[in-house]
Amino acid sequence: MDKKNFAFTKKNYILTAIGMAIIIIGLLLMTGPNCTSDYFEPDIFSVRRVKVAPVVTLIGFITVIAAIAYKPKSEEKEDDK
């Protein structure tokens, strides 16, 4: 099968996997104990959960978008006859 028929290259898949891993890390950073009606957990307003995790997740989504949009340099054609 000709490689020119594929939409993505190996590099696209690697970059997409890296972006997905960053998104998962960001979502894991958002987890933690929750509040109940009997107990208030002040950790829900921690810097890690409110500022760091959303930024990491956003970076992951940007990486995935860049991986999808990435187009490798086309190889030079030998003869255009």
N, CA, C and O atoms as a Maestro MAE file, in Angstrom:
{
 s_m_m2io_version
 :::
 2.0.0
}

f_m_ct {
 s_m_title
 :::
 protein
 m_atom[324] {
  # First column is atom index #
  i_m_mmod_type
  r_m_x_coord
  r_m_y_coord
  r_m_z_coord
  i_m_residue_number
  s_m_chain_name
  s_m_pdb_residue_name
  s_m_pdb_atom_name
  i_m_atomic_number
  :::
  1 25 0.843 -1.173 0.000 1 A "MET " " N  " 7
  2 3 0.000 0.000 0.000 1 A "MET " " CA " 6
  3 2 0.894 1.245 0.000 1 A "MET " " C  " 6
  4 15 1.936 1.267 0.656 1 A "MET " " O  " 8
  5 25 0.497 2.237 -0.711 2 A "ASP " " N  " 7
  6 3 1.272 3.465 -0.845 2 A "ASP " " CA " 6
  7 2 1.117 4.329 0.408 2 A "ASP " " C  " 6
  8 15 0.006 4.511 0.906 2 A "ASP " " O  " 8
  9 25 2.227 4.858 0.913 3 A "LYS " " N  " 7
  10 3 2.192 5.683 2.122 3 A "LYS " " CA " 6
  11 2 1.478 7.014 1.903 3 A "LYS " " C  " 6
  12 15 1.048 7.642 2.870 3 A "LYS " " O  " 8
  13 25 1.345 7.448 0.680 4 A "LYS " " N  " 7
  14 3 0.705 8.727 0.404 4 A "LYS " " CA " 6
  15 2 -0.800 8.680 0.624 4 A "LYS " " C  " 6
  16 15 -1.443 9.729 0.661 4 A "LYS " " O  " 8
  17 25 -1.380 7.489 0.772 5 A "ASN " " N  " 7
  18 3 -2.811 7.358 0.979 5 A "ASN " " CA " 6
  19 2 -3.224 7.582 2.430 5 A "ASN " " C  " 6
  20 15 -4.405 7.786 2.709 5 A "ASN " " O  " 8
  21 25 -2.278 7.547 3.345 6 A "PHE " " N  " 7
  22 3 -2.594 7.719 4.754 6 A "PHE " " CA " 6
  23 2 -2.663 9.200 5.114 6 A "PHE " " C  " 6
  24 15 -1.871 10.003 4.621 6 A "PHE " " O  " 8
  25 25 -3.610 9.554 5.973 7 A "ALA " " N  " 7
  26 3 -3.765 10.951 6.387 7 A "ALA " " CA " 6
  27 2 -2.703 11.336 7.413 7 A "ALA " " C  " 6
  28 15 -2.187 12.454 7.391 7 A "ALA " " O  " 8
  29 25 -2.379 10.408 8.311 8 A "PHE " " N  " 7
  30 3 -1.412 10.691 9.370 8 A "PHE " " CA " 6
  31 2 -0.149 9.868 9.178 8 A "PHE " " C  " 6
  32 15 -0.166 8.774 8.613 8 A "PHE " " O  " 8
  33 25 0.940 10.430 9.664 9 A "THR " " N  " 7
  34 3 2.199 9.691 9.674 9 A "THR " " CA " 6
  35 2 2.448 9.177 11.084 9 A "THR " " C  " 6
  36 15 1.659 9.422 11.997 9 A "THR " " O  " 8
  37 25 3.543 8.471 11.247 10 A "LYS " " N  " 7
  38 3 3.902 7.947 12.558 10 A "LYS " " CA " 6
  39 2 4.101 9.085 13.555 10 A "LYS " " C  " 6
  40 15 3.754 8.954 14.729 10 A "LYS " " O  " 8
  41 25 4.655 10.193 13.090 11 A "LYS " " N  " 7
  42 3 4.903 11.346 13.961 11 A "LYS " " CA " 6
  43 2 3.582 11.941 14.478 11 A "LYS " " C  " 6
  44 15 3.505 12.377 15.626 11 A "LYS " " O  " 8
  45 25 2.550 11.956 13.631 12 A "ASN " " N  " 7
  46 3 1.238 12.447 14.065 12 A "ASN " " CA " 6
  47 2 0.692 11.598 15.212 12 A "ASN " " C  " 6
  48 15 0.171 12.134 16.190 12 A "ASN " " O  " 8
  49 25 0.808 10.293 15.093 13 A "TYR " " N  " 7
  50 3 0.297 9.406 16.128 13 A "TYR " " CA " 6
  51 2 1.084 9.553 17.430 13 A "TYR " " C  " 6
  52 15 0.504 9.509 18.515 13 A "TYR " " O  " 8
  53 25 2.382 9.724 17.327 14 A "ILE " " N  " 7
  54 3 3.204 9.907 18.525 14 A "ILE " " CA " 6
  55 2 2.838 11.204 19.227 14 A "ILE " " C  " 6
  56 15 2.683 11.225 20.448 14 A "ILE " " O  " 8
  57 25 2.696 12.291 18.467 15 A "LEU " " N  " 7
  58 3 2.322 13.572 19.062 15 A "LEU " " CA " 6
  59 2 0.919 13.519 19.671 15 A "LEU " " C  " 6
  60 15 0.674 14.128 20.712 15 A "LEU " " O  " 8
  61 25 0.013 12.806 19.039 16 A "THR " " N  " 7
  62 3 -1.338 12.660 19.589 16 A "THR " " CA " 6
  63 2 -1.304 11.883 20.899 16 A "THR " " C  " 6
  64 15 -2.000 12.240 21.850 16 A "THR " " O  " 8
  65 25 -0.511 10.839 20.955 17 A "ALA " " N  " 7
  66 3 -0.393 10.053 22.189 17 A "ALA " " CA " 6
  67 2 0.217 10.890 23.315 17 A "ALA " " C  " 6
  68 15 -0.210 10.788 24.465 17 A "ALA " " O  " 8
  69 25 1.201 11.707 22.992 18 A "ILE " " N  " 7
  70 3 1.803 12.590 23.998 18 A "ILE " " CA " 6
  71 2 0.761 13.588 24.509 18 A "ILE " " C  " 6
  72 15 0.666 13.832 25.712 18 A "ILE " " O  " 8
  73 25 -0.009 14.155 23.599 19 A "GLY " " N  " 7
  74 3 -1.060 15.093 23.995 19 A "GLY " " CA " 6
  75 2 -2.109 14.437 24.874 19 A "GLY " " C  " 6
  76 15 -2.553 15.033 25.855 19 A "GLY " " O  " 8
  77 25 -2.510 13.222 24.540 20 A "MET " " N  " 7
  78 3 -3.489 12.507 25.363 20 A "MET " " CA " 6
  79 2 -2.937 12.208 26.747 20 A "MET " " C  " 6
  80 15 -3.668 12.286 27.734 20 A "MET " " O  " 8
  81 25 -1.649 11.866 26.830 21 A "ALA " " N  " 7
  82 3 -1.029 11.618 28.133 21 A "ALA " " CA " 6
  83 2 -1.020 12.893 28.973 21 A "ALA " " C  " 6
  84 15 -1.260 12.837 30.179 21 A "ALA " " O  " 8
  85 25 -0.748 14.034 28.356 22 A "ILE " " N  " 7
  86 3 -0.755 15.307 29.081 22 A "ILE " " CA " 6
  87 2 -2.166 15.624 29.573 22 A "ILE " " C  " 6
  88 15 -2.331 16.116 30.690 22 A "ILE " " O  " 8
  89 25 -3.180 15.352 28.761 23 A "ILE " " N  " 7
  90 3 -4.561 15.587 29.179 23 A "ILE " " CA " 6
  91 2 -4.908 14.710 30.379 23 A "ILE " " C  " 6
  92 15 -5.529 15.182 31.331 23 A "ILE " " O  " 8
  93 25 -4.517 13.456 30.342 24 A "ILE " " N  " 7
  94 3 -4.804 12.544 31.456 24 A "ILE " " CA " 6
  95 2 -4.101 13.007 32.722 24 A "ILE " " C  " 6
  96 15 -4.679 12.951 33.807 24 A "ILE " " O  " 8
  97 25 -2.856 13.466 32.595 25 A "ILE " " N  " 7
  98 3 -2.138 13.992 33.763 25 A "ILE " " CA " 6
  99 2 -2.871 15.200 34.331 25 A "ILE " " C  " 6
  100 15 -3.013 15.320 35.548 25 A "ILE " " O  " 8
  101 25 -3.335 16.091 33.470 26 A "GLY " " N  " 7
  102 3 -4.079 17.261 33.927 26 A "GLY " " CA " 6
  103 2 -5.359 16.889 34.648 26 A "GLY " " C  " 6
  104 15 -5.696 17.490 35.668 26 A "GLY " " O  " 8
  105 25 -6.078 15.899 34.125 27 A "LEU " " N  " 7
  106 3 -7.310 15.466 34.776 27 A "LEU " " CA " 6
  107 2 -7.025 14.785 36.110 27 A "LEU " " C  " 6
  108 15 -7.794 14.935 37.060 27 A "LEU " " O  " 8
  109 25 -5.927 14.041 36.188 28 A "LEU " " N  " 7
  110 3 -5.559 13.421 37.460 28 A "LEU " " CA " 6
  111 2 -5.163 14.472 38.501 28 A "LEU " " C  " 6
  112 15 -5.397 14.290 39.696 28 A "LEU " " O  " 8
  113 25 -4.563 15.567 38.038 29 A "LEU " " N  " 7
  114 3 -4.213 16.640 38.975 29 A "LEU " " CA " 6
  115 2 -5.459 17.305 39.567 29 A "LEU " " C  " 6
  116 15 -5.395 17.874 40.656 29 A "LEU " " O  " 8
  117 25 -6.575 17.239 38.867 30 A "MET " " N  " 7
  118 3 -7.816 17.844 39.358 30 A "MET " " CA " 6
  119 2 -8.504 16.997 40.418 30 A "MET " " C  " 6
  120 15 -9.364 17.500 41.141 30 A "MET " " O  " 8
  121 25 -8.146 15.732 40.524 31 A "THR " " N  " 7
  122 3 -8.824 14.861 41.479 31 A "THR " " CA " 6
  123 2 -8.367 15.135 42.895 31 A "THR " " C  " 6
  124 15 -7.310 15.724 43.121 31 A "THR " " O  " 8
  125 25 -9.159 14.709 43.825 32 A "GLY " " N  " 7
  126 3 -8.840 14.870 45.233 32 A "GLY " " CA " 6
  127 2 -10.080 14.659 46.074 32 A "GLY " " C  " 6
  128 15 -11.139 14.297 45.560 32 A "GLY " " O  " 8
  129 25 -9.945 14.886 47.361 33 A "PRO " " N  " 7
  130 3 -11.105 14.687 48.235 33 A "PRO " " CA " 6
  131 2 -12.202 15.705 47.936 33 A "PRO " " C  " 6
  132 15 -11.927 16.831 47.520 33 A "PRO " " O  " 8
  133 25 -13.437 15.292 48.153 34 A "ASN " " N  " 7
  134 3 -14.547 16.192 47.902 34 A "ASN " " CA " 6
  135 2 -15.240 16.568 49.207 34 A "ASN " " C  " 6
  136 15 -14.970 15.982 50.256 34 A "ASN " " O  " 8
  137 25 -16.110 17.524 49.135 35 A "CYS " " N  " 7
  138 3 -16.859 17.984 50.305 35 A "CYS " " CA " 6
  139 2 -18.131 17.164 50.460 35 A "CYS " " C  " 6
  140 15 -18.712 16.690 49.483 35 A "CYS " " O  " 8
  141 25 -18.540 17.011 51.691 36 A "THR " " N  " 7
  142 3 -19.830 16.406 51.982 36 A "THR " " CA " 6
  143 2 -20.669 17.433 52.728 36 A "THR " " C  " 6
  144 15 -20.194 18.527 53.034 36 A "THR " " O  " 8
  145 25 -21.892 17.085 53.014 37 A "SER " " N  " 7
  146 3 -22.736 18.022 53.759 37 A "SER " " CA " 6
  147 2 -22.280 18.162 55.207 37 A "SER " " C  " 6
  148 15 -22.616 19.144 55.869 37 A "SER " " O  " 8
  149 25 -21.516 17.187 55.704 38 A "ASP " " N  " 7
  150 3 -21.041 17.235 57.094 38 A "ASP " " CA " 6
  151 2 -19.634 17.801 57.226 38 A "ASP " " C  " 6
  152 15 -19.250 18.262 58.301 38 A "ASP " " O  " 8
  153 25 -18.859 17.770 56.139 39 A "TYR " " N  " 7
  154 3 -17.447 18.147 56.241 39 A "TYR " " CA " 6
  155 2 -17.047 18.990 55.040 39 A "TYR " " C  " 6
  156 15 -17.340 18.637 53.897 39 A "TYR " " O  " 8
  157 25 -16.370 20.114 55.307 40 A "PHE " " N  " 7
  158 3 -15.871 20.979 54.248 40 A "PHE " " CA " 6
  159 2 -14.396 20.690 54.039 40 A "PHE " " C  " 6
  160 15 -13.613 20.731 54.988 40 A "PHE " " O  " 8
  161 25 -14.016 20.404 52.819 41 A "GLU " " N  " 7
  162 3 -12.619 20.129 52.467 41 A "GLU " " CA " 6
  163 2 -12.031 21.362 51.794 41 A "GLU " " C  " 6
  164 15 -12.390 21.668 50.657 41 A "GLU " " O  " 8
  165 25 -11.128 22.082 52.476 42 A "PRO " " N  " 7
  166 3 -10.563 23.304 51.877 42 A "PRO " " CA " 6
  167 2 -9.638 23.024 50.686 42 A "PRO " " C  " 6
  168 15 -9.277 23.948 49.956 42 A "PRO " " O  " 8
  169 25 -9.255 21.765 50.486 43 A "ASP " " N  " 7
  170 3 -8.355 21.420 49.382 43 A "ASP " " CA " 6
  171 2 -9.025 21.593 48.014 43 A "ASP " " C  " 6
  172 15 -8.335 21.579 46.994 43 A "ASP " " O  " 8
  173 25 -10.349 21.754 47.969 44 A "ILE " " N  " 7
  174 3 -11.003 21.927 46.668 44 A "ILE " " CA " 6
  175 2 -10.607 23.244 46.022 44 A "ILE " " C  " 6
  176 15 -10.766 23.409 44.813 44 A "ILE " " O  " 8
  177 25 -10.094 24.182 46.807 45 A "PHE " " N  " 7
  178 3 -9.664 25.468 46.271 45 A "PHE " " CA " 6
  179 2 -8.143 25.587 46.201 45 A "PHE " " C  " 6
  180 15 -7.618 26.700 46.153 45 A "PHE " " O  " 8
  181 25 -7.429 24.464 46.195 46 A "SER " " N  " 7
  182 3 -5.972 24.511 46.148 46 A "SER " " CA " 6
  183 2 -5.501 24.985 44.776 46 A "SER " " C  " 6
  184 15 -6.217 24.859 43.782 46 A "SER " " O  " 8
  185 25 -4.301 25.525 44.738 47 A "VAL " " N  " 7
  186 3 -3.720 26.037 43.491 47 A "VAL " " CA " 6
  187 2 -3.580 24.915 42.471 47 A "VAL " " C  " 6
  188 15 -3.784 25.127 41.276 47 A "VAL " " O  " 8
  189 25 -3.237 23.740 42.936 48 A "ARG " " N  " 7
  190 3 -3.065 22.597 42.023 48 A "ARG " " CA " 6
  191 2 -4.357 22.281 41.291 48 A "ARG " " C  " 6
  192 15 -4.337 22.033 40.086 48 A "ARG " " O  " 8
  193 25 -5.482 22.286 41.998 49 A "ARG " " N  " 7
  194 3 -6.756 21.897 41.394 49 A "ARG " " CA " 6
  195 2 -7.416 23.022 40.607 49 A "ARG " " C  " 6
  196 15 -8.167 22.756 39.669 49 A "ARG " " O  " 8
  197 25 -7.148 24.276 40.972 50 A "VAL " " N  " 7
  198 3 -7.846 25.396 40.347 50 A "VAL " " CA " 6
  199 2 -7.040 26.043 39.226 50 A "VAL " " C  " 6
  200 15 -7.622 26.527 38.255 50 A "VAL " " O  " 8
  201 25 -5.726 26.061 39.340 51 A "LYS " " N  " 7
  202 3 -4.907 26.771 38.345 51 A "LYS " " CA " 6
  203 2 -3.999 25.851 37.543 51 A "LYS " " C  " 6
  204 15 -3.978 25.931 36.315 51 A "LYS " " O  " 8
  205 25 -3.259 24.989 38.200 52 A "VAL " " N  " 7
  206 3 -2.253 24.175 37.519 52 A "VAL " " CA " 6
  207 2 -2.901 23.114 36.625 52 A "VAL " " C  " 6
  208 15 -2.535 22.978 35.457 52 A "VAL " " O  " 8
  209 25 -3.847 22.374 37.163 53 A "ALA " " N  " 7
  210 3 -4.463 21.283 36.403 53 A "ALA " " CA " 6
  211 2 -5.182 21.766 35.139 53 A "ALA " " C  " 6
  212 15 -5.013 21.147 34.089 53 A "ALA " " O  " 8
  213 25 -5.973 22.840 35.191 54 A "PRO " " N  " 7
  214 3 -6.590 23.294 33.938 54 A "PRO " " CA " 6
  215 2 -5.582 23.757 32.892 54 A "PRO " " C  " 6
  216 15 -5.799 23.558 31.697 54 A "PRO " " O  " 8
  217 25 -4.494 24.366 33.320 55 A "VAL " " N  " 7
  218 3 -3.466 24.811 32.372 55 A "VAL " " CA " 6
  219 2 -2.793 23.597 31.728 55 A "VAL " " C  " 6
  220 15 -2.553 23.590 30.520 55 A "VAL " " O  " 8
  221 25 -2.490 22.579 32.521 56 A "VAL " " N  " 7
  222 3 -1.868 21.367 31.984 56 A "VAL " " CA " 6
  223 2 -2.817 20.686 30.994 56 A "VAL " " C  " 6
  224 15 -2.389 20.222 29.938 56 A "VAL " " O  " 8
  225 25 -4.098 20.630 31.341 57 A "THR " " N  " 7
  226 3 -5.080 20.028 30.445 57 A "THR " " CA " 6
  227 2 -5.201 20.825 29.147 57 A "THR " " C  " 6
  228 15 -5.294 20.239 28.069 57 A "THR " " O  " 8
  229 25 -5.201 22.139 29.241 58 A "LEU " " N  " 7
  230 3 -5.267 22.981 28.048 58 A "LEU " " CA " 6
  231 2 -4.053 22.768 27.151 58 A "LEU " " C  " 6
  232 15 -4.184 22.702 25.929 58 A "LEU " " O  " 8
  233 25 -2.879 22.661 27.752 59 A "ILE " " N  " 7
  234 3 -1.665 22.380 26.982 59 A "ILE " " CA " 6
  235 2 -1.797 21.034 26.265 59 A "ILE " " C  " 6
  236 15 -1.352 20.889 25.126 59 A "ILE " " O  " 8
  237 25 -2.401 20.061 26.927 60 A "GLY " " N  " 7
  238 3 -2.630 18.759 26.295 60 A "GLY " " CA " 6
  239 2 -3.549 18.858 25.091 60 A "GLY " " C  " 6
  240 15 -3.284 18.255 24.051 60 A "GLY " " O  " 8
  241 25 -4.649 19.630 25.229 61 A "PHE " " N  " 7
  242 3 -5.562 19.793 24.098 61 A "PHE " " CA " 6
  243 2 -4.892 20.534 22.947 61 A "PHE " " C  " 6
  244 15 -5.110 20.195 21.784 61 A "PHE " " O  " 8
  245 25 -4.087 21.533 23.255 62 A "ILE " " N  " 7
  246 3 -3.364 22.259 22.207 62 A "ILE " " CA " 6
  247 2 -2.379 21.324 21.497 62 A "ILE " " C  " 6
  248 15 -2.211 21.400 20.279 62 A "ILE " " O  " 8
  249 25 -1.733 20.447 22.265 63 A "THR " " N  " 7
  250 3 -0.809 19.480 21.671 63 A "THR " " CA " 6
  251 2 -1.528 18.524 20.728 63 A "THR " " C  " 6
  252 15 -1.011 18.201 19.658 63 A "THR " " O  " 8
  253 25 -2.712 18.072 21.116 64 A "VAL " " N  " 7
  254 3 -3.474 17.164 20.253 64 A "VAL " " CA " 6
  255 2 -3.905 17.883 18.978 64 A "VAL " " C  " 6
  256 15 -3.827 17.311 17.891 64 A "VAL " " O  " 8
  257 25 -4.355 19.123 19.099 65 A "ILE " " N  " 7
  258 3 -4.751 19.894 17.915 65 A "ILE " " CA " 6
  259 2 -3.552 20.099 16.989 65 A "ILE " " C  " 6
  260 15 -3.672 19.963 15.771 65 A "ILE " " O  " 8
  261 25 -2.402 20.425 17.571 66 A "ALA " " N  " 7
  262 3 -1.195 20.605 16.767 66 A "ALA " " CA " 6
  263 2 -0.778 19.294 16.099 66 A "ALA " " C  " 6
  264 15 -0.294 19.299 14.968 66 A "ALA " " O  " 8
  265 25 -0.964 18.176 16.794 67 A "ALA " " N  " 7
  266 3 -0.612 16.872 16.220 67 A "ALA " " CA " 6
  267 2 -1.511 16.532 15.036 67 A "ALA " " C  " 6
  268 15 -1.061 15.946 14.052 67 A "ALA " " O  " 8
  269 25 -2.779 16.902 15.140 68 A "ILE " " N  " 7
  270 3 -3.693 16.643 14.029 68 A "ILE " " CA " 6
  271 2 -3.374 17.546 12.840 68 A "ILE " " C  " 6
  272 15 -3.446 17.116 11.689 68 A "ILE " " O  " 8
  273 25 -3.025 18.793 13.126 69 A "ALA " " N  " 7
  274 3 -2.760 19.754 12.058 69 A "ALA " " CA " 6
  275 2 -1.361 19.613 11.461 69 A "ALA " " C  " 6
  276 15 -1.091 20.157 10.390 69 A "ALA " " O  " 8
  277 25 -0.469 18.886 12.142 70 A "TYR " " N  " 7
  278 3 0.908 18.751 11.684 70 A "TYR " " CA " 6
  279 2 0.961 18.043 10.332 70 A "TYR " " C  " 6
  280 15 0.386 16.971 10.148 70 A "TYR " " O  " 8
  281 25 1.653 18.660 9.410 71 A "LYS " " N  " 7
  282 3 1.850 18.043 8.099 71 A "LYS " " CA " 6
  283 2 3.353 17.987 7.851 71 A "LYS " " C  " 6
  284 15 4.010 19.025 7.778 71 A "LYS " " O  " 8
  285 25 3.897 16.785 7.723 72 A "PRO " " N  " 7
  286 3 5.340 16.671 7.514 72 A "PRO " " CA " 6
  287 2 5.745 17.234 6.160 72 A "PRO " " C  " 6
  288 15 4.939 17.318 5.234 72 A "PRO " " O  " 8
  289 25 6.998 17.614 6.070 73 A "LYS " " N  " 7
  290 3 7.522 18.121 4.803 73 A "LYS " " CA " 6
  291 2 7.424 17.025 3.755 73 A "LYS " " C  " 6
  292 15 7.796 15.880 4.009 73 A "LYS " " O  " 8
  293 25 6.931 17.372 2.599 74 A "SER " " N  " 7
  294 3 6.797 16.369 1.542 74 A "SER " " CA " 6
  295 2 8.171 16.044 0.965 74 A "SER " " C  " 6
  296 15 9.039 16.906 0.831 74 A "SER " " O  " 8
  297 25 8.329 14.787 0.635 75 A "GLU " " N  " 7
  298 3 9.601 14.361 0.058 75 A "GLU " " CA " 6
  299 2 9.705 14.887 -1.368 75 A "GLU " " C  " 6
  300 15 8.707 14.987 -2.082 75 A "GLU " " O  " 8
  301 25 10.906 15.217 -1.764 76 A "GLU " " N  " 7
  302 3 11.115 15.737 -3.112 76 A "GLU " " CA " 6
  303 2 10.836 14.661 -4.150 76 A "GLU " " C  " 6
  304 15 11.237 13.508 -3.992 76 A "GLU " " O  " 8
  305 25 10.161 15.044 -5.184 77 A "LYS " " N  " 7
  306 3 9.866 14.093 -6.255 77 A "LYS " " CA " 6
  307 2 11.094 13.952 -7.141 77 A "LYS " " C  " 6
  308 15 11.788 14.926 -7.429 77 A "LYS " " O  " 8
  309 25 11.347 12.717 -7.569 78 A "GLU " " N  " 7
  310 3 12.529 12.467 -8.381 78 A "GLU " " CA " 6
  311 2 12.330 12.985 -9.807 78 A "GLU " " C  " 6
  312 15 13.162 13.733 -10.320 78 A "GLU " " O  " 8
  313 25 11.253 12.595 -10.430 79 A "ASP " " N  " 7
  314 3 10.958 13.028 -11.803 79 A "ASP " " CA " 6
  315 2 9.492 13.390 -11.897 79 A "ASP " " C  " 6
  316 15 8.641 12.648 -11.407 79 A "ASP " " O  " 8
  317 25 9.179 14.509 -12.513 80 A "ASP " " N  " 7
  318 3 7.807 14.924 -12.712 80 A "ASP " " CA " 6
  319 2 7.352 14.664 -14.145 80 A "ASP " " C  " 6
  320 15 6.575 15.447 -14.692 80 A "ASP " " O  " 8
  321 25 7.809 13.609 -14.747 81 A "LYS " " N  " 7
  322 3 7.499 13.309 -16.158 81 A "LYS " " CA " 6
  323 2 6.126 12.875 -16.325 81 A "LYS " " C  " 6
  324 15 5.702 12.584 -17.444 81 A "LYS " " O  " 8
  :::
 }
 m_bond[323] {
  # First column is bond index #
  i_m_from
  i_m_to
  i_m_order
  :::
  1 1 2 1
  2 2 3 1
  3 3 4 2
  4 3 5 1
  5 5 6 1
  6 6 7 1
  7 7 8 2
  8 7 9 1
  9 9 10 1
  10 10 11 1
  11 11 12 2
  12 11 13 1
  13 13 14 1
  14 14 15 1
  15 15 16 2
  16 15 17 1
  17 17 18 1
  18 18 19 1
  19 19 20 2
  20 19 21 1
  21 21 22 1
  22 22 23 1
  23 23 24 2
  24 23 25 1
  25 25 26 1
  26 26 27 1
  27 27 28 2
  28 27 29 1
  29 29 30 1
  30 30 31 1
  31 31 32 2
  32 31 33 1
  33 33 34 1
  34 34 35 1
  35 35 36 2
  36 35 37 1
  37 37 38 1
  38 38 39 1
  39 39 40 2
  40 39 41 1
  41 41 42 1
  42 42 43 1
  43 43 44 2
  44 43 45 1
  45 45 46 1
  46 46 47 1
  47 47 48 2
  48 47 49 1
  49 49 50 1
  50 50 51 1
  51 51 52 2
  52 51 53 1
  53 53 54 1
  54 54 55 1
  55 55 56 2
  56 55 57 1
  57 57 58 1
  58 58 59 1
  59 59 60 2
  60 59 61 1
  61 61 62 1
  62 62 63 1
  63 63 64 2
  64 63 65 1
  65 65 66 1
  66 66 67 1
  67 67 68 2
  68 67 69 1
  69 69 70 1
  70 70 71 1
  71 71 72 2
  72 71 73 1
  73 73 74 1
  74 74 75 1
  75 75 76 2
  76 75 77 1
  77 77 78 1
  78 78 79 1
  79 79 80 2
  80 79 81 1
  81 81 82 1
  82 82 83 1
  83 83 84 2
  84 83 85 1
  85 85 86 1
  86 86 87 1
  87 87 88 2
  88 87 89 1
  89 89 90 1
  90 90 91 1
  91 91 92 2
  92 91 93 1
  93 93 94 1
  94 94 95 1
  95 95 96 2
  96 95 97 1
  97 97 98 1
  98 98 99 1
  99 99 100 2
  100 99 101 1
  101 101 102 1
  102 102 103 1
  103 103 104 2
  104 103 105 1
  105 105 106 1
  106 106 107 1
  107 107 108 2
  108 107 109 1
  109 109 110 1
  110 110 111 1
  111 111 112 2
  112 111 113 1
  113 113 114 1
  114 114 115 1
  115 115 116 2
  116 115 117 1
  117 117 118 1
  118 118 119 1
  119 119 120 2
  120 119 121 1
  121 121 122 1
  122 122 123 1
  123 123 124 2
  124 123 125 1
  125 125 126 1
  126 126 127 1
  127 127 128 2
  128 127 129 1
  129 129 130 1
  130 130 131 1
  131 131 132 2
  132 131 133 1
  133 133 134 1
  134 134 135 1
  135 135 136 2
  136 135 137 1
  137 137 138 1
  138 138 139 1
  139 139 140 2
  140 139 141 1
  141 141 142 1
  142 142 143 1
  143 143 144 2
  144 143 145 1
  145 145 146 1
  146 146 147 1
  147 147 148 2
  148 147 149 1
  149 149 150 1
  150 150 151 1
  151 151 152 2
  152 151 153 1
  153 153 154 1
  154 154 155 1
  155 155 156 2
  156 155 157 1
  157 157 158 1
  158 158 159 1
  159 159 160 2
  160 159 161 1
  161 161 162 1
  162 162 163 1
  163 163 164 2
  164 163 165 1
  165 165 166 1
  166 166 167 1
  167 167 168 2
  168 167 169 1
  169 169 170 1
  170 170 171 1
  171 171 172 2
  172 171 173 1
  173 173 174 1
  174 174 175 1
  175 175 176 2
  176 175 177 1
  177 177 178 1
  178 178 179 1
  179 179 180 2
  180 179 181 1
  181 181 182 1
  182 182 183 1
  183 183 184 2
  184 183 185 1
  185 185 186 1
  186 186 187 1
  187 187 188 2
  188 187 189 1
  189 189 190 1
  190 190 191 1
  191 191 192 2
  192 191 193 1
  193 193 194 1
  194 194 195 1
  195 195 196 2
  196 195 197 1
  197 197 198 1
  198 198 199 1
  199 199 200 2
  200 199 201 1
  201 201 202 1
  202 202 203 1
  203 203 204 2
  204 203 205 1
  205 205 206 1
  206 206 207 1
  207 207 208 2
  208 207 209 1
  209 209 210 1
  210 210 211 1
  211 211 212 2
  212 211 213 1
  213 213 214 1
  214 214 215 1
  215 215 216 2
  216 215 217 1
  217 217 218 1
  218 218 219 1
  219 219 220 2
  220 219 221 1
  221 221 222 1
  222 222 223 1
  223 223 224 2
  224 223 225 1
  225 225 226 1
  226 226 227 1
  227 227 228 2
  228 227 229 1
  229 229 230 1
  230 230 231 1
  231 231 232 2
  232 231 233 1
  233 233 234 1
  234 234 235 1
  235 235 236 2
  236 235 237 1
  237 237 238 1
  238 238 239 1
  239 239 240 2
  240 239 241 1
  241 241 242 1
  242 242 243 1
  243 243 244 2
  244 243 245 1
  245 245 246 1
  246 246 247 1
  247 247 248 2
  248 247 249 1
  249 249 250 1
  250 250 251 1
  251 251 252 2
  252 251 253 1
  253 253 254 1
  254 254 255 1
  255 255 256 2
  256 255 257 1
  257 257 258 1
  258 258 259 1
  259 259 260 2
  260 259 261 1
  261 261 262 1
  262 262 263 1
  263 263 264 2
  264 263 265 1
  265 265 266 1
  266 266 267 1
  267 267 268 2
  268 267 269 1
  269 269 270 1
  270 270 271 1
  271 271 272 2
  272 271 273 1
  273 273 274 1
  274 274 275 1
  275 275 276 2
  276 275 277 1
  277 277 278 1
  278 278 279 1
  279 279 280 2
  280 279 281 1
  281 281 282 1
  282 282 283 1
  283 283 284 2
  284 283 285 1
  285 285 286 1
  286 286 287 1
  287 287 288 2
  288 287 289 1
  289 289 290 1
  290 290 291 1
  291 291 292 2
  292 291 293 1
  293 293 294 1
  294 294 295 1
  295 295 296 2
  296 295 297 1
  297 297 298 1
  298 298 299 1
  299 299 300 2
  300 299 301 1
  301 301 302 1
  302 302 303 1
  303 303 304 2
  304 303 305 1
  305 305 306 1
  306 306 307 1
  307 307 308 2
  308 307 309 1
  309 309 310 1
  310 310 311 1
  311 311 312 2
  312 311 313 1
  313 313 314 1
  314 314 315 1
  315 315 316 2
  316 315 317 1
  317 317 318 1
  318 318 319 1
  319 319 320 2
  320 319 321 1
  321 321 322 1
  322 322 323 1
  323 323 324 2
  :::
 }
}
